C-alpha cells in the first residue's frame, strides 16, 4: 500500500495537471492511432490494388488476327475463320531483358467431343512461373509440372464440355494432322488468368458473360509446341524486379522488338501510378497530420509530465535521504510515468478503434482503389508504445538528470523554499 | 575512552552561487565518541546543516575525510550512501520532511520499506513512545508541528541506527513542545547508547548535551565540555 501511495500520491496541486496530461495524452493517442489505422487500411487498399493490377507485369502480345481453322474430321462444316493471337514472338529476344519471363502459347482449337466438336482454348504455359501472376485453384488431382508431357489440367467448365474427368483422355489435333491424346491430371475449380486473350468465339466459360477467356486446357509449353509445331509465342508476361523498373523493362522490350510490327508491348504501371498518386498524397497528409499531432500533443503531455516530476523531486530526495536506493526512488517515478503513458496509449487506442468506421471510400479518383478498412495491427502497437516511451523519456529525463547531478542535500534545500 | 563514532579531518565545503563562492565549512576537524550527545550551535548560515549533511553522506565535501564508525562516507557511491543512511543514520529534519500522502504510521515505516523489512509493531511502539498512538492514521497535514516532529523522530529511530543527526528539530516549535522534543531525543539516545549530533540556533538546548560545538562562518570556533566547561579553540 505504501508503494502505491508513493507511486500515485503526493502530487498536491500538480494532481490536476497529471489528470489533464492523461486526458490530453488519451486524445492525442486516439488521433494518432486513428490516423495510423486509416493509413494501414489505405496501405492495404494499395496493396490490394497492386495485387490486382500487378503494375510490375509487362505484357508482350502478338497481333490479333483471323486464322483459318480446318473443319475437323467428322461433320460437314465449312472451314472457320476465327480471331486468335498470331504466334509471332521469338522467345530468344527476351534474353537481354532484365525481368522474369512467363512465356505463353494461347491458341484456339477445334476438339472433337463425341459426335460434335467444340472450340477450346489451349494454353501452353510454364507451370513453375505462371502461378506467380495467375491463380489456379486445383479442385482434384494436381497442377502441371515442368517435366509433364501429353497431360493437361482443365477447369470444370472445359472438362464438362469435353466430357472428361480426372484421369480421362481427349484428342487434340496437331499441326501435322495427327492426334495427340492428352490425359487429364487435374481439375480446376477456380481460374484467374492474368491478361487472358479476348473471348471471341463460343467456348466454355467459368465466368458467364466475361469478355475474356475464363476457361481452357492448360498444358506445358513443350506440349503446346508439339501441338502447334512451332516454338514462337503468342504472348508473354514479363515480371519486372520492382514496379519502378517497368519503364526500363518496357524500353528494353521495345528495343528488342523494334523490327516486329506485329508485336505489341503494354504495361499497367503508368495507369497504376496515376491511380495511386492522389491516394499516396492523401496518405502522406494523414501521416503528416498524425505525426504533427504526435509531436505537438506529445510535447505538451511530456511538458506536463515534466512539471509533475519537477514537483516530485522533493519526494525523490526525501526517499534518498531516508535510505532508499537511487533505483528504488526512481522506480516510483518511472512506474507513475509508465502507468500514465501506457493508460493513455491503451485508452486512446480503444477510443480510436471504437470510433473508427468499419470501412469508408475515399472521394473522387481515389475511390477507384475501393473501400478502406481501418486496421489496428502490431505496427500501430509498436508506434504507440514508441510514442508513449518517448513522452515518458522527455517528461522524466530532465528531472532524472537533475536528481542524479545534484546532491541529495542540494535537492532537499532547493525544494524546501 | 570510548572509540570515536564520528571523525572529521580538515573538512571544507564551498558552494557556488553563480560566480560567487560561499564557504560553508573551512578546515573543520573534530571527533565525537560513541554514545556522545553533541550540540552544534551557531547563527543561521554558519554551516551547521552543511556539516550534518556531510556526515549523513547527503553531500560531499570539497576536501577532507569524514569517518563514521570507521567508514569513510566521502567515498561512497550514491547507492552505498543510501544503504549507509538506511542502516546507520537516523535523520531528523528541521522541516520534518514527512511525505504528505502517507499516514503517520506509514511515514515511520518508510526506512523499513527501503530495506524491505516492514515491521508494523515496531512502528506502533515508537508511535506510543512519542505519545502519538492515537494519531497513527493521520496524515501530516492533520498533525501539528510538534506532532509532525515527533513522527519524524520516531521515523529516525525505527531502524535503530547507532547515529542520530537532528537538524534544528525544535526550530519551528514553541518552548514547551521544544523541550519535550529534546527530552524525547536525548532519552532515546541515552537509553540505547546512540551517538547524536544535534543542531540548534543557540545554547538554550544545552541541557542534555555532553559537549557543545559552536560554528561561526564555516569554522569550528569553540568546543565546550559541559561537565568541565573546558574550552578549546580549533581554528
Interface residues (C-beta under 8 A of the other chain):
Chain A: X1 X2 X3 X5 X6 X9 X10 X12 X315 X318 X319 X320 X321 X322 X323 X324 X325 X326 X327 X328 X404 X407 X408 X409 X410 X412 X413 X416
Chain B: X49 X50 X53 X56 X58 X59 X60 X78 X79 X82 X83 X84 X85 X86 X87 X89 X91 X93 X95 X97 X99 X100 X101 X102 X106 X109 X110 X111 X113 X114 X115 X118 X155 X159
